[in-house]
Amino acid sequence: MGQLKILILVFSLSLINVFNNLIWAQEWTVDSAQWIEFQTSDGILLDLRYATSDNFTGHLIYDCGRCFLRPDAASALKAISKELKLKGYDLKLFDCYRPLAVQWELWEEVPDPNYVADPRKGSMHNRGQAIDVTLVNRKTGKELNMGTDFDFFGPKAYHTSTPELPDEIQENRRILKETMIKYGFYPIRTEWWHYSFRKKTWPIFENKWECID
């Protein structure tokens, strides 16, 4: 009986992987009324980590890096960028819209809802209304010290309970957090880089973008 349960579990996981791969294979024609793409020419820096091996999985997740958001979230992000530029900072994005199949891949690596949203519920990234972001000094071109790298899993990345961090790091996080909240993007407890646009909710989306040569 125990072996039968194991076989059923393995078969179920295989079906999930096949289903996810089919979804991930579906490319969509981007509707500009529903999605806004950000490029470096928009004045926002892109370092889309899941299109590289420089992420917590250690391997490539996206075939290519593109950044899409829902229109209301995109408008708010543009306003944030404009305000921060006046203060001497640029935004740098690590991730934007994330297909649901990718959420499953990340969940399989770290099945902990403190750090990766359960794909059965979906992530704000899957809805196109969340970003992973940091700040860059416009004069030096260097990222501000936030205390940890993007995708660091541990208390040092928390917004609270980090009194041991130097004042400089606390101040850098405060600048980002206060500006993001002002325009409707709210943080989560465990990741200083993650912000979700909360003024509106969109359905989970599954398809991936086309890679442009």
C-alpha positions, 0 to 999 in steps of 0.5 A: 500500500505504501509503494502504491501511494508513492507511485501515485505521488510521483505520477501526480508530480509528473502530471503537474510538471507536464502541465506547467511546461505546456503553460510555459510553452504558450507565448502570448501577443501582448495587449498594450491595453492590459500590459506595459513593458518597461525597458532601460530606455524608460529610465528604469534600470533592469537586472532581471536575475531569473534570466541569468544564473545569478539567483537563488536557484543558481540556474536560468529560469527565463529564456530571456528577460523582459519586464511587464506590469499591469497598466495601473501598477506601471503608471504608479511605478513611473511616478515613483521613478520620477520622484526618486530621480529628483532625489538622486536615485534610479530604480533597478528592477530584478523581477516583474510579471512572472508566469505561473509555471515559473512560480512552480519552479521556484516553489519546488526549489524553496517550498516556504511561503515566507519566501516563495508564494504557494503557486496554488494560490498564486503570487502578486508577480503572477498577476503582473502587479509586483516587482522586486526592486532596489535603488541606485545612486545616479551619480555613482551608478552603484546600488545602495547598500540594503544589507543583503543581496536580492533573494537573500532568505533570512532575518537580515532581509526582513523589514522589521527585527533588524536593529543590528543593521547600520543606520545607512542601511536602515535609511536606504530601506526607508527611502525606498519603502516610504516612496513605494507606499506613497504610490500604492506599492506595499512591502512584505515582511520578509523581503526588503526588495518585494513590493506589490501594487495594492490599489487593484487586483488582477487575475493570475496570468500564465503565459510567457513573453516572446524572446526578441532577437 
